[in-house]
Amino acid sequence: MNENKQKAYQIVEILSRVSAKWEVSIDEILSPTRGCGSAPEARAVAMYLVQDELDIQMMKIAKVFGGRDPSTAGKAVSRIRKRMELDSEFREKVESLFEKA
């Protein structure tokens, strides 16, 4: 399997896990509109994980997540990274997405 297909499958896995944990649909996470409730946080977490785990450029992340501006995606990733440093409960929630059962 080529690298792009592998990363696409990994993005789908990240989206599925974040969607389940935050109880929002994948469509809400990928929506070009801001959304309400837990959708914006779920979207930011998914962006963070895609960037952190898969090392994908912000330009591509922004495109995947509803065609956002790359600076918007970058700010979302930075916000999640900072929150994980300061909030251990939140960090555990994000890290639990990839714990083995």
C-alpha positions in Angstrom: 0.0 0.0 0.0 1.4 3.4 -0.9 2.1 6.0 1.8 -0.9 8.3 0.8 -3.4 5.4 1.0 -1.9 4.4 4.4 -2.2 8.0 5.7 -5.8 8.2 4.4 -6.7 5.1 6.3 -5.0 6.5 9.4 -7.0 9.7 9.1 -10.2 7.8 8.9 -9.2 5.8 12.0 -8.5 9.1 13.9 -11.8 10.6 12.8 -13.7 7.5 13.9 -12.1 7.4 17.3 -12.5 11.2 17.9 -16.1 11.0 16.7 -17.0 8.2 19.1 -15.2 9.8 22.1 -16.7 13.3 21.6 -20.1 11.9 20.5 -20.2 13.9 17.2 -20.5 12.6 13.7 -17.5 12.5 11.3 -19.6 14.9 9.1 -19.7 17.4 11.9 -15.9 17.1 12.4 -15.3 17.7 8.7 -17.9 20.4 8.2 -16.7 23.7 6.8 -19.0 25.5 9.3 -17.9 26.1 12.9 -20.5 23.9 14.4 -21.8 23.9 18.0 -21.5 21.8 21.1 -18.5 19.5 21.2 -17.9 19.5 17.4 -15.3 22.4 17.3 -13.3 20.7 20.1 -13.5 17.3 18.4 -12.4 18.9 15.1 -9.4 20.6 16.8 -8.4 17.3 18.5 -8.6 15.4 15.2 -6.5 18.1 13.5 -4.0 17.9 16.3 -3.8 14.1 16.0 -3.5 14.1 12.3 -0.6 16.6 12.5 1.1 15.0 15.5 0.8 11.4 14.6 1.0 11.5 10.8 3.2 14.6 10.3 0.9 16.0 7.6 1.3 19.7 6.5 -1.2 22.2 7.7 -2.2 23.0 4.2 -3.4 19.5 3.6 -5.0 19.2 7.1 -6.9 22.4 6.4 -8.2 21.0 3.1 -9.3 17.7 4.7 -11.1 19.5 7.5 -13.6 21.5 5.4 -11.3 23.6 3.3 -10.3 25.8 6.2 -7.5 28.4 6.1 -4.2 26.7 7.1 -3.6 29.3 9.8 -7.0 28.4 11.4 -5.9 24.7 11.4 -2.6 25.7 12.9 -4.2 27.7 15.7 -6.5 24.8 16.5 -3.5 22.4 16.7 -1.6 24.9 18.9 -4.6 25.3 21.2 -5.0 21.6 21.7 -1.2 21.1 22.2 -1.2 23.8 24.9 -4.4 22.5 26.6 -2.8 19.0 26.8 0.2 20.5 28.6 -2.0 22.3 31.1 -4.9 19.9 31.6 -4.0 16.4 32.6 -7.6 15.2 32.4 -8.0 16.4 28.8 -4.6 15.0 27.9 -5.7 11.6 29.3 -8.9 11.8 27.3 -6.9 12.4 24.0 -4.3 9.8 24.8 -7.0 7.2 25.6 -8.1 7.3 22.0 -5.2 5.0 21.1 -4.8 2.8 24.2 -5.0 -0.9 23.4 -8.0 -2.7 24.7 
